[in-house]
Amino acid sequence: MTKTIADETALQKGLHDEPLDLAVLTAPPEDPAIFRQRYLREKLFLCVTPDHPLAKKSSVTL
C-alpha cells in the first residue's frame, strides 16, 4: 500500500519502527542508522495563472 505522509520526522520514525519499508524525503536524514541513496535529480515547476497571488513571488517554499 502507498501512503502519503508529509511530516519527514514521522517518516524517519516509521522507518525505525518498521511500519514503513521505504520513504522519499526532500533532504538526506542525519541519522546514520537510515540508509539513504539519491533517487532523482530534477527541477519541479509550480504553475499558476498570472493573476494568482503566488505569481507575484520570486520563490515558493513548500
Contact map, one row per residue, 1 for C-alpha under 8 A:
11100000000000000000000000000000000000000000000000000000000000
11110000000000000000000000000000000000000000000000000000000000
11111000000000000000000000000000000000000000000000000000000000
01111100000000000000000000000000000000000000000000000000000000
00111111011000000000000000000000000000000000000000000000000000
00011111000000000000000000000000000000000000000000000000000000
00001111111000000000000000000000000000000000000000000000000000
00001111111100000000000010000000000000000000000000000000000000
00000011111110000000000000000000000000000000000000000000000000
00001011111111000000000000000000000000000000000000000000000000
00001011111111100001001000000000000000000000000000000000000000
00000001111111110000001000001000010000000000000000000000000000
00000000111111111000000000000000000000000000000000000000000000
00000000011111111111000000000000000000000000000000000000000000
00000000001111111111111000000000010000000000000000000000000000
00000000000111111100000000000000010000000000000000000000000000
00000000000011111111000000000000000000000000000000000000000000
00000000000001111111100000000000000000000000000000000000000000
00000000000001101111100000000000000000000000000000000000000000
00000000001001101111111000000000000000000000000000000000000000
00000000000000100111111000000000000000000000000000000000000000
00000000000000100001111100000000000000000000000000000000000000
00000000001100100001111110000000000000000000000000000000000000
00000000000000000000011111000000000000000000000000000000000000
00000001000000000000001111111000000000000000000000000000000000
00000000000000000000000111110000000000000000000000000000000000
00000000000000000000000011111000000000000000000000000000000000
00000000000000000000000011111100000100000000000000000000000000
00000000000100000000000010111111010100000000000000000000000000
00000000000000000000000000011111000000000000000000000000000000
00000000000000000000000000001111110000000000000000000000000000
00000000000000000000000000001111111000000000000000000000000000
00000000000000000000000000000011111000000000000000000000000000
00000000000100110000000000001011111100000000000000000000000000
00000000000000000000000000000001111110000000000000000000000000
00000000000000000000000000011000011111000000000000000000000000
00000000000000000000000000000000001111100000000000000000000000
00000000000000000000000000000000000111111000000000000000000000
00000000000000000000000000000000000011111000000000000000000000
00000000000000000000000000000000000001111100000000000000000000
00000000000000000000000000000000000001111110000000000000000000
00000000000000000000000000000000000000011111000000000000000000
00000000000000000000000000000000000000001111100000000000000000
00000000000000000000000000000000000000000111110000000000000000
00000000000000000000000000000000000000000011111000000000000000
00000000000000000000000000000000000000000001111100000000000000
00000000000000000000000000000000000000000000111110000000000000
00000000000000000000000000000000000000000000011111010110000000
00000000000000000000000000000000000000000000001111110010000000
00000000000000000000000000000000000000000000000111110010000000
00000000000000000000000000000000000000000000000011111010000000
00000000000000000000000000000000000000000000000111111111000000
00000000000000000000000000000000000000000000000000111111100000
00000000000000000000000000000000000000000000000100011111100100
00000000000000000000000000000000000000000000000111111111110000
00000000000000000000000000000000000000000000000000011111110000
00000000000000000000000000000000000000000000000000001111111100
00000000000000000000000000000000000000000000000000000011111100
00000000000000000000000000000000000000000000000000000000111110
00000000000000000000000000000000000000000000000000000100111111
00000000000000000000000000000000000000000000000000000000001111
00000000000000000000000000000000000000000000000000000000000111
